[in-house]
Structure formats: structure tokens, C-alpha cells
């Protein structure tokens, strides 16, 4: 049991725990043992086995029946530090749980620890001079993606069945795609975001990562307000949008081949693939994304540090940032380079136009979801922090951050629900993801569609650990 229990799904674990078929103490010990054995993956910033064992004695009864879970280390907890992956906060404890953490704990969940983020949720590669390198379970010399890289790697490696990450422009979905698990970005505002180290209130959301869509649905049901269950989705007759422009441009050959195979499988199951582009998605997205982030991040980080009595100011924290490109970005934020007029225009003109473009696409093409590759390329090899600004794509050195978020960023700026599902492996055994994007507030329906797509596609083999 100590070996196989690592791969039990979250939903199945809840059933077995509730029926007494699986003993929580045994389950937790098995996960602790595996975490210690695979410590080289470096997925956790904080993992205290004694604290975990003590928590079992005071765990409340609830629908999760003790289900182990983990949190991206930007979510506040009373018992563990919230470092946000940055040196200035290494030992800092906010002193109280974020509401989203408290929801899971009050539902009877068992917190296994805090997982490594990209520094201040900006990092994409899992490299940190301060906290070490997070390794991809499918190939330890490859990046896990970011910024929820430790979260995705821990779930994919069988260290924990489910976890909460965070997503601003792709931070749940990108590492889910690269590490071979499922990552969900809910509709903006669906989850309570208080008590979380912020980037942008306009764009930030928390989101579950797990090894199946059913497990994501389980966690979503605890984190989100109650919503009607739309019932199972049927691929037969389901209209899915396939916008080739922007989202299918300049793909890694393996991503292109696996994605086309997935589309063919869905069509063979009766899905209707509607090939039509989203009008003006690229220019509209460019007018929103970084203008909003670079205006909001300094103000919101500073307010967070003040409200939570952190030991440093924003300026002091920025001067200690370990990753050079993150420090450079935040130093530019301190200089207030984004005019308030440009920010207001992004919010009141360009973002509504982007949302309207998506809404019009769903209505005019009569599609229930959009299907695109989650990332244009699989996980690339680790490079030292500071030397990992670029990756190779089809023979060209391209910006790593912008390239990995190319397909995940536009629906993030529109605030839409998005789901990344494993779609296959590259020729060298690296996971590839398929992203589904739904209309605003269609979360339950999108998850049902995700389960139907997941059933149609071949399951990934487990990582060779």
C-alpha cells in the first residue's frame, strides 16, 4: 500500500477515507516517506512531518475526510511561513490562514506543506538562487514551468493528490502542461483571493492542480460558492472552437503533432471542430496584459506587506530579490513607468474589448469551449538562473516567459475559465497539454467538458521516478 497509495486519485482517496478503507495516518505517512525519498525534486519550501502528524489530532470532520493537500507558497497559513519564493520573506509567518486555505482545512483537509513558486510568482523556470531548482518529474533536467512549478511537480510526482496554485497569466496551466497534470484557472473572482501575495487584482486567481479533472472538480467544489451541476458532457455534437491564428502559430513539432492527434480523436468521438479565429485577440491582449500588471503589482504588493505587518517594505524586498529578471521588472515598477492614464484605458477600454471579442466568438460560432495547445513547446532544459531568459523554439532563441504564456495569457486577461489537460507525450517523453477555454462563469460546464475530453484521450504514463 505504501507505494500504490501515492497514485490514488483525490476523489477515490476521499471515498476510501470516509468509508474507513484507508487510514489517514497510513496515507499521510506514505506521502511523507515519498516526499523525503524524492526530496531532490525540491517541490516544497515548507514541509514539516511532525507538524503534519500533530494536525491529524485536531482535524475537523468534513467532506474531505482528511484528504492531504498542499498550497503554493504565496497563500497565507498560520503554521507555516509564506515566503513567495523570495529571500526577504524566507522566515516570515503572516499569523493567520488565507480564507481559501481555511476552507480546505475546515472541510477536513490535511495540509502537507507549501510548494515552491517562481519568485513572487514571476518566475517561469523553477530556478531560484535562493531556494534551489524545482525539477520536472518526467525529466529532472527539465523545467517544471511556472509560476506554480513546485505545485505541479509535487502533484505529478505523487507527493500529494491535489493542491492549490495561483494563476495570473498561466501559472497553473503552464506547469500543469509541462509536468503532466491538470491545471484549472477559474473565472476571475470565483475564489476568495484574500491572504495571498498578489501581482494583479485584475488578473490574479487561485486554481487547483490535480491528476484528473474529477479531482480538480472536487477541490473546486470546496473552494467556490455552490453552483448548479450541469451534468456530464457528451462529445457527440459538442461544438469546439479551434482558432488557428495566434494559438497554433510556430508550434514545436511535437506539440503540433500531439495536438492534431487530440483534435482528430475528439472529432472521431463526434465533436464538431469549428475552425475560426478570434478577431484582434493578439493586439487587444498586448494592450491589456503588462500595462495592468506593471501598474498594479507595486501598489498591491506594498499594500499586502503593510496590511500583514511584514518585516520589510516593498523597496527593501525588491532589493533582495534573487532572480535578476524579476528584480529588474520590480525595480522598473518602483519607478512608476506606467502612466495612470494608460492603466485606466487598459481597464475601461481594451480589457472590455478583449472580453467582448471572446464573448462574440462563443456566441457567433456557437461553441461551448475553445481548444488550443496550452504551451507552444514542452519543457526545455534547465539553465542557471539569469541565463534562462530564452528557450529554443524551432531553431530560434525566444523569450521564455512570453513564449510559454503565449496561449494562456489572452483568456487570463479576459478573466475566463481555463483548463489544461494532458494530451500526450513528446518523442522524448515530455508531457504536452491541451487547453480548454470556456465563456465567462461557465466553470462547471467547462469542467464537465474537460472530463469528457480527458476520457477520450489516452492517459499519460506515470513519471519515471
Backbone torsions as a table, in degrees:
resi	resn	phi	psi	omega
1	UNK	NA	-37.4	-174.6
2	UNK	-57.7	-26.2	178.7
3	UNK	-90.7	-51.9	-174.0
4	UNK	-68.9	-26.5	-177.1
5	UNK	-63.5	-20.7	178.6
6	UNK	-61.4	-28.6	-173.7
7	UNK	-101.4	4.9	175.5
8	UNK	-65.0	134.7	179.5
9	UNK	-67.0	159.0	179.0
10	UNK	-61.6	-43.4	-179.2
11	UNK	-64.7	-41.2	179.0
12	UNK	-68.9	-36.7	177.3
13	UNK	-63.3	-42.0	177.9
14	UNK	-60.7	-42.1	179.2
15	UNK	-63.2	-47.9	-177.6
16	UNK	-66.5	-38.9	177.6
17	UNK	-64.7	-42.7	-179.3
18	UNK	-64.9	-33.7	-178.9
19	UNK	-89.9	-1.5	179.9
20	UNK	78.9	6.0	179.2
21	UNK	-71.9	-27.9	178.8
22	UNK	-122.1	127.8	179.5
23	UNK	-86.9	128.0	-175.8
24	UNK	-58.3	-43.7	-178.6
25	UNK	-60.1	-40.1	179.0
26	UNK	-66.8	-42.1	-179.7
27	UNK	-61.8	-48.6	-179.3
28	UNK	-61.9	-43.3	179.5
29	UNK	-62.5	-38.0	178.4
30	UNK	-63.1	-40.6	179.4
31	UNK	-71.0	-36.9	175.8
32	UNK	-62.0	-45.2	-179.8
33	UNK	-61.6	-41.8	-179.2
34	UNK	-68.8	-39.5	178.4
35	UNK	-61.2	-42.5	178.9
36	UNK	-66.8	-38.6	-178.6
37	UNK	-69.3	-30.8	-178.7
38	UNK	-108.2	31.5	-178.8
39	UNK	-59.3	-23.9	-179.0
40	UNK	-61.9	-21.6	178.0
41	UNK	-69.7	-23.4	174.1
42	UNK	59.8	42.4	-176.5
43	UNK	-81.5	-26.3	-177.0
44	UNK	-100.8	141.1	164.8
45	UNK	-89.5	-41.8	179.4
46	UNK	-128.3	122.5	177.7
47	UNK	-150.7	107.1	-173.1
48	UNK	-119.0	96.6	-176.4
49	UNK	-56.1	-39.3	-179.5
50	UNK	-65.7	-40.6	177.4
51	UNK	-63.5	-39.9	178.4
52	UNK	-61.7	-46.1	-179.0
53	UNK	-62.7	-41.2	179.2
54	UNK	-65.5	-33.6	-179.0
55	UNK	-65.5	-24.8	179.8
56	UNK	-64.9	-27.2	-177.2
57	UNK	-73.1	-24.4	-177.1
58	UNK	-119.0	16.4	-179.2
59	UNK	-66.8	130.8	177.9
60	UNK	-74.8	154.4	172.7
61	UNK	-68.3	147.1	-180.0
62	UNK	-178.6	174.2	-173.9
63	UNK	-65.1	-18.7	178.7
64	UNK	-84.8	-13.6	175.1
65	UNK	52.7	33.7	177.5
66	UNK	93.3	4.9	-177.3
67	UNK	-46.7	124.1	174.9
68	UNK	-67.3	139.9	175.9
69	UNK	-146.8	166.3	177.5
70	UNK	-133.5	166.5	-178.3
71	UNK	-128.3	139.2	167.4
72	UNK	-58.6	138.3	-172.4
73	UNK	-79.0	48.6	166.1
74	UNK	-125.4	-1.0	-176.7
75	UNK	-100.3	123.3	-172.8
76	UNK	-67.1	139.8	173.3
77	UNK	-139.4	146.9	-178.6
78	UNK	-73.1	-33.5	-171.0
79	UNK	-93.9	-10.6	-178.1
80	UNK	-134.1	152.3	177.6
81	UNK	-63.0	155.5	167.8
82	UNK	-114.5	100.4	-174.3
83	UNK	-93.2	-22.9	-172.6
84	UNK	54.1	19.3	177.6
85	UNK	68.8	24.5	-177.4
86	UNK	-127.2	141.7	-171.0
87	UNK	-58.9	-36.3	-174.6
88	UNK	-65.1	-19.9	-178.7
89	UNK	-111.5	17.8	-171.0
90	UNK	-54.4	-42.8	-176.6
91	UNK	-109.4	10.6	-170.8
92	UNK	-79.8	134.1	176.5
93	UNK	-117.8	118.6	-179.7
94	UNK	-64.8	-23.8	175.4
95	UNK	92.5	-6.3	176.8
96	UNK	-151.1	157.5	-179.3
97	UNK	-81.4	140.2	168.4
98	UNK	-62.4	147.3	-180.0
99	UNK	-53.3	-36.5	-178.3
100	UNK	-69.5	-37.0	175.6
101	UNK	-65.5	-41.5	-179.7
102	UNK	-65.0	-33.7	176.1
103	UNK	-58.7	-47.1	-178.5
104	UNK	-68.7	-39.4	178.3
105	UNK	-67.0	-43.5	180.0
106	UNK	-66.9	-23.8	176.3
107	UNK	-81.0	2.9	177.5
108	UNK	95.5	12.8	178.8
109	UNK	-75.9	156.9	179.1
110	UNK	-113.0	115.0	-178.4
111	UNK	-76.7	121.0	-178.8
112	UNK	-93.3	-12.3	178.8
113	UNK	146.7	-177.8	-178.8
114	UNK	-112.7	131.2	-170.9
115	UNK	-102.6	151.2	-169.3
116	UNK	-66.8	124.3	173.6
117	UNK	-99.3	163.7	162.1
118	UNK	-61.2	147.3	-172.2
119	UNK	-55.4	122.8	-178.9
120	UNK	52.9	27.6	179.2
121	UNK	66.8	17.9	176.0
122	UNK	-96.1	-28.6	-172.4
123	UNK	-70.4	145.3	-178.9
124	UNK	-110.6	-20.0	-166.5
125	UNK	-104.7	-12.5	-176.2
126	UNK	81.1	9.8	177.3
127	UNK	-94.8	130.7	177.4
128	UNK	-144.1	120.0	175.1
129	UNK	-62.1	-24.3	-175.8
130	UNK	-90.7	-35.2	-173.1
131	UNK	-119.5	1.2	177.9
132	UNK	91.3	-178.1	-173.9
133	UNK	-101.3	127.3	172.7
134	UNK	-85.4	132.1	-173.8
135	UNK	-108.4	143.1	-179.9
136	UNK	-75.1	127.0	-177.6
137	UNK	-62.1	-24.7	-178.5
138	UNK	-82.5	-20.5	176.8
139	UNK	-164.8	106.9	-168.1
140	UNK	-69.1	-11.6	175.4
141	UNK	-89.4	3.5	-177.2
142	UNK	-107.3	156.8	179.6
143	UNK	-73.7	153.8	176.3
144	UNK	-91.8	-7.1	-170.9
145	UNK	85.9	176.6	-178.6
146	UNK	-160.7	174.6	6.9
147	UNK	-90.2	-7.4	178.3
148	UNK	-86.5	45.9	-173.9
149	UNK	-67.3	-44.2	178.2
150	UNK	-64.0	-34.2	179.9
151	UNK	-66.2	-50.2	-179.8
152	UNK	-64.0	-42.8	-179.2
153	UNK	-64.2	-40.3	179.6
154	UNK	-65.6	-41.5	177.6
155	UNK	-66.6	-46.4	-177.2
156	UNK	-65.3	-30.2	-178.1
157	UNK	-83.6	-2.6	-179.6
158	UNK	79.3	23.6	177.9
159	UNK	-83.7	-24.5	-179.5
160	UNK	-158.1	143.6	-174.6
161	UNK	-76.5	-25.7	-177.7
162	UNK	-157.2	157.4	-177.9
163	UNK	-157.4	165.8	173.9
164	UNK	-108.5	126.0	171.9
165	UNK	-108.8	-167.0	175.7
166	UNK	-132.9	152.6	-175.2
167	UNK	-142.9	117.4	174.0
168	UNK	-106.7	-51.1	177.9
169	UNK	-127.1	3.6	-179.3
170	UNK	152.9	11.6	-166.8
171	UNK	-71.7	-15.3	167.7
172	UNK	-90.9	-43.3	-170.1
173	UNK	-76.5	-39.3	-179.1
174	UNK	-62.1	-53.1	178.9
175	UNK	-67.2	-29.8	174.5
176	UNK	-60.7	-43.9	179.5
177	UNK	-64.6	-42.6	-175.6
178	UNK	-75.3	-26.1	-177.6
179	UNK	-103.8	-1.5	173.3
180	UNK	81.0	34.3	174.5
181	UNK	-128.3	-173.4	-177.5
182	UNK	-102.6	132.3	178.2
183	UNK	-128.3	134.4	-174.5
184	UNK	-122.2	128.0	168.3
185	UNK	-106.2	109.6	179.4
186	UNK	-73.4	167.0	172.7
187	UNK	-52.2	137.5	-179.0
188	UNK	-56.3	128.3	-179.4
189	UNK	95.5	-7.2	-179.1
190	UNK	-68.0	-36.1	-179.9
191	UNK	-105.8	148.5	175.4
192	UNK	-70.8	120.4	-175.9
193	UNK	-101.9	10.0	178.7
194	UNK	-71.1	152.2	178.8
195	UNK	71.9	29.8	179.9
196	UNK	-129.5	133.0	178.0
197	UNK	-61.3	120.3	-168.4
198	UNK	-94.0	161.6	161.3
199	UNK	-115.7	-55.9	-172.9
200	UNK	-150.0	116.2	179.4
201	UNK	-65.6	-23.5	177.2
202	UNK	-72.2	-25.2	-171.8
203	UNK	-121.3	-26.0	-174.2
204	UNK	-66.9	143.7	164.8
205	UNK	-153.4	154.2	168.1
206	UNK	-84.1	162.3	179.2
207	UNK	-163.8	145.2	-178.7
208	UNK	-78.7	148.8	167.7
209	UNK	-125.1	139.0	-178.7
210	UNK	-158.7	-176.5	-177.3
211	UNK	-97.9	1.8	175.1
212	UNK	-153.6	160.0	177.8
213	UNK	-66.9	-36.3	177.8
214	UNK	-58.8	-38.3	179.1
215	UNK	-69.6	-37.6	174.5
216	UNK	-62.8	-42.6	178.5
217	UNK	-60.4	-39.3	178.4
218	UNK	-58.6	-49.5	-178.8
219	UNK	-68.0	-39.7	178.1
220	UNK	-59.8	-36.5	179.7
221	UNK	-65.5	-25.1	176.1
222	UNK	-84.7	-38.4	-171.9
223	UNK	-81.2	-28.9	-171.5
224	UNK	-106.4	156.6	172.5
225	UNK	-58.0	152.8	-178.7
226	UNK	-60.6	133.6	175.7
227	UNK	-135.3	157.8	-176.8
228	UNK	-65.3	139.3	176.1
229	UNK	-81.0	118.9	-178.1
230	UNK	-76.0	-5.1	-176.2
231	UNK	81.7	173.2	-177.8
232	UNK	-66.5	150.5	177.0
233	UNK	-98.2	147.4	178.4
234	UNK	-113.0	127.9	179.2
235	UNK	-67.2	-28.3	-178.8
236	UNK	-62.1	116.4	179.6
237	UNK	83.7	-2.9	-179.2
238	UNK	-73.0	125.4	-178.3
239	UNK	-91.3	122.5	-178.0
240	UNK	-122.8	128.9	179.4
241	UNK	-80.0	138.1	178.2
242	UNK	-125.9	86.8	-179.5
243	UNK	-82.3	101.1	-175.1
244	UNK	-67.9	-39.8	-179.1
245	UNK	-63.6	135.2	-178.8
246	UNK	76.6	-56.6	-169.1
247	UNK	-78.9	-22.8	-178.9
248	UNK	-112.4	8.5	-179.4
249	UNK	-76.8	141.1	169.3
250	UNK	47.9	52.9	178.1
251	UNK	-85.3	148.0	166.4
252	UNK	-54.3	138.0	-176.4
253	UNK	-55.1	-37.5	179.9
254	UNK	-68.9	-38.6	176.4
255	UNK	-63.6	-43.5	179.3
256	UNK	-61.2	-45.1	-177.1
257	UNK	-66.8	-45.1	-178.9
258	UNK	-65.9	-39.2	-180.0
259	UNK	-66.4	-43.3	179.1
260	UNK	-64.7	-37.4	176.5
261	UNK	-62.5	-42.4	178.4
262	UNK	-63.2	-42.8	178.2
263	UNK	-62.4	-40.8	178.1
264	UNK	-63.1	-39.7	178.0
265	UNK	-63.2	-43.9	179.4
266	UNK	-64.2	-40.7	177.8
267	UNK	-64.5	-39.3	178.6
268	UNK	-64.3	-26.6	177.7
269	UNK	-86.5	3.1	174.7
270	UNK	105.7	-2.0	177.5
271	UNK	-67.7	144.5	178.6
272	UNK	-100.5	112.7	-178.2
273	UNK	-90.5	118.2	-176.9
274	UNK	-104.4	104.9	-177.4
275	UNK	-87.9	104.7	-180.0
276	UNK	-157.1	137.4	-176.3
277	UNK	-82.7	154.6	173.9
278	UNK	-84.7	121.1	-173.5
279	UNK	-65.3	131.7	171.8
280	UNK	60.7	22.7	-174.5
281	UNK	-64.2	-37.5	-177.6
282	UNK	-68.3	-53.6	-179.4
283	UNK	-65.1	-36.8	179.3
284	UNK	-64.9	-41.6	179.7
285	UNK	-64.1	-40.8	179.8
286	UNK	-64.0	-28.9	179.8
287	UNK	-77.1	-14.7	-176.1
288	UNK	-102.4	-56.8	-160.6
289	UNK	-51.2	-70.7	-171.9
290	UNK	-76.1	-25.8	175.0
291	UNK	-60.5	-45.9	-179.8
292	UNK	-68.1	-47.5	-176.6
293	UNK	-62.6	-48.9	-174.0
294	UNK	-71.8	-19.6	173.1
295	UNK	-82.0	-41.2	-172.6
296	UNK	-82.9	-33.6	-167.4
297	UNK	-61.6	-43.6	-178.5
298	UNK	-64.4	-45.3	-179.5
299	UNK	-64.6	-42.2	-174.0
300	UNK	-79.2	-35.6	173.6
301	UNK	-64.3	-42.5	-180.0
302	UNK	-62.5	-42.7	179.3
303	UNK	-65.9	-39.4	178.1
304	UNK	-61.5	-47.6	-179.0
305	UNK	-61.3	-39.8	-179.8
306	UNK	-68.4	-47.8	-176.5
307	UNK	-63.5	-31.5	-175.3
308	UNK	-100.4	12.9	177.7
309	UNK	53.5	43.9	177.7
310	UNK	-66.9	156.4	-174.2
311	UNK	-79.2	-1.1	-177.6
312	UNK	-136.3	156.5	169.5
313	UNK	-86.0	170.1	177.7
314	UNK	-58.8	-46.4	-177.2
315	UNK	-62.0	-42.8	178.6
316	UNK	-63.8	-39.4	-179.9
317	UNK	-66.6	-43.4	-178.7
318	UNK	-61.3	-38.2	-178.5
319	UNK	-66.7	-17.6	179.2
320	UNK	-101.7	0.9	-178.5
321	UNK	-58.4	135.8	-171.0
322	UNK	-86.6	-33.5	-174.9
323	UNK	-90.1	121.3	-171.5
324	UNK	-54.7	-45.9	-176.1
325	UNK	-69.7	-30.0	175.3
326	UNK	-68.3	-43.5	178.6
327	UNK	-61.4	-42.5	179.6
328	UNK	-61.7	-42.7	-179.9
329	UNK	-62.7	-44.3	-177.5
330	UNK	-73.6	-31.2	174.6
331	UNK	-63.7	-36.2	176.5
332	UNK	-67.9	-33.1	177.2
333	UNK	-63.7	-39.5	179.9
334	UNK	-62.0	-21.7	-179.0
335	UNK	-89.9	0.9	177.6
336	UNK	54.0	54.6	-175.8
337	UNK	-78.8	-17.7	-180.0
338	UNK	-92.9	116.0	-179.9
339	UNK	-65.3	145.4	179.8
340	UNK	-61.6	-31.5	179.0
341	UNK	-65.5	-39.0	177.9
342	UNK	-66.6	-40.0	177.7
343	UNK	-62.7	-47.1	-179.7
344	UNK	-61.4	-38.6	179.7
345	UNK	-67.4	-37.9	176.3
346	UNK	-60.9	-39.6	-177.2
347	UNK	-76.9	-41.4	-171.0
348	UNK	-99.0	-13.3	179.5
349	UNK	-117.6	-59.2	-169.7
350	UNK	-75.2	-42.8	179.2
351	UNK	-64.5	-45.3	174.3
352	UNK	-59.2	-33.9	178.0
353	UNK	-67.4	-39.5	177.0
354	UNK	-65.1	-44.3	177.4
355	UNK	-61.4	-38.9	179.2
356	UNK	-67.0	-36.2	178.4
357	UNK	-63.1	-42.7	176.9
358	UNK	-66.8	-46.0	-179.0
359	UNK	-60.9	-41.3	178.1
360	UNK	-64.2	-38.5	178.5
361	UNK	-61.6	-49.3	-179.7
362	UNK	-60.1	-41.6	-176.8
363	UNK	-73.8	-47.9	-174.2
364	UNK	-71.6	-35.3	178.7
365	UNK	-90.0	-6.7	178.5
366	UNK	53.5	51.2	179.3
367	UNK	-111.7	147.3	179.8
368	UNK	-87.4	-24.1	179.3
369	UNK	-158.7	160.6	175.3
370	UNK	-106.0	143.4	-178.0
371	UNK	-124.2	121.3	179.0
372	UNK	-142.5	161.9	170.0
373	UNK	-63.8	138.0	179.5
374	UNK	-63.0	-46.4	178.8
375	UNK	-130.0	151.6	179.0
376	UNK	-71.9	-13.2	-176.9
377	UNK	-150.6	155.5	175.4
378	UNK	-75.8	-172.6	-179.1
379	UNK	-64.9	131.2	176.4
380	UNK	-98.4	163.8	-179.0
381	UNK	-61.6	148.6	173.3
382	UNK	-62.4	141.2	167.2
383	UNK	-125.7	157.6	179.2
384	UNK	-58.3	145.8	176.6
385	UNK	-54.7	134.0	-175.9
386	UNK	96.9	-23.6	177.1
387	UNK	-109.5	9.8	-175.2
388	UNK	-110.2	28.6	179.7
389	UNK	-72.5	-24.1	-177.3
390	UNK	-124.1	158.9	172.7
391	UNK	-134.9	160.2	177.6
392	UNK	-86.5	128.2	173.5
393	UNK	-134.7	110.6	178.3
394	UNK	54.1	43.1	174.4
395	UNK	86.3	-0.9	179.8
396	UNK	-116.8	143.8	172.8
397	UNK	-84.4	116.2	-175.9
398	UNK	-121.7	159.6	179.2
399	UNK	-61.2	122.3	-174.5
400	UNK	-63.9	-48.3	-176.0
401	UNK	-62.5	-52.3	-176.7
402	UNK	-64.7	-33.4	-178.1
403	UNK	-72.5	-44.4	-178.8
404	UNK	-66.9	-31.2	-179.6
405	UNK	-94.4	6.9	-173.6
406	UNK	-54.6	-41.8	-177.6
407	UNK	-91.4	-21.4	-178.0
408	UNK	-88.9	-21.1	-172.5
409	UNK	-71.3	-45.9	-175.9
410	UNK	-58.3	-48.1	178.6
411	UNK	-67.6	-25.0	174.0
412	UNK	-62.8	-47.0	179.5
413	UNK	-63.9	-27.3	177.0
414	UNK	-84.6	-7.0	177.6
415	UNK	74.8	23.6	-172.2
416	UNK	-91.8	156.4	174.9
417	UNK	-74.2	137.9	-176.2
418	UNK	-140.2	146.9	-176.9
419	UNK	-139.5	126.7	174.9
420	UNK	-104.2	128.9	-177.8
421	UNK	-124.0	139.3	175.2
422	UNK	-60.4	133.5	-179.2
423	UNK	-115.8	-9.6	179.5
424	UNK	157.4	-172.2	179.9
425	UNK	-119.8	148.7	171.1
426	UNK	-70.7	173.4	-179.0
427	UNK	-63.4	-24.0	177.7
428	UNK	-102.5	22.2	168.9
429	UNK	83.1	22.1	-179.6
430	UNK	-100.3	138.0	-178.6
431	UNK	-64.8	150.6	176.1
432	UNK	-130.8	141.5	-175.4
433	UNK	-113.7	152.4	175.3
434	UNK	-116.6	125.0	-178.0
435	UNK	-100.9	132.5	172.2
436	UNK	-107.9	133.3	178.4
437	UNK	-122.3	130.9	-178.7
438	UNK	-112.5	168.2	174.2
439	UNK	-62.4	163.0	179.4
440	UNK	-52.2	130.7	175.3
441	UNK	64.1	23.8	178.0
442	UNK	-99.1	30.0	-170.4
443	UNK	-54.8	-50.7	-176.6
444	UNK	-63.3	-41.6	178.3
445	UNK	-65.3	-41.4	-179.9
446	UNK	-63.3	-41.0	178.7
447	UNK	-64.9	-37.0	176.9
448	UNK	-64.9	-41.7	176.2
449	UNK	-63.7	-40.6	178.3
450	UNK	-59.5	-40.3	177.5
451	UNK	-64.0	-38.9	178.6
452	UNK	-66.0	-41.7	178.3
453	UNK	-65.8	-43.2	179.7
454	UNK	-59.1	-41.1	179.4
455	UNK	-64.7	-30.9	-176.7
456	UNK	-78.3	-27.0	-175.5
457	UNK	-92.9	150.1	179.6
458	UNK	-67.0	139.2	178.3
459	UNK	-69.4	148.9	177.3
460	UNK	-74.6	144.7	167.9
461	UNK	-65.6	156.0	177.5
462	UNK	-68.7	155.2	-179.6
463	UNK	-64.5	147.8	-175.2
464	UNK	-81.8	68.8	-177.3
465	UNK	-94.7	NA	NA
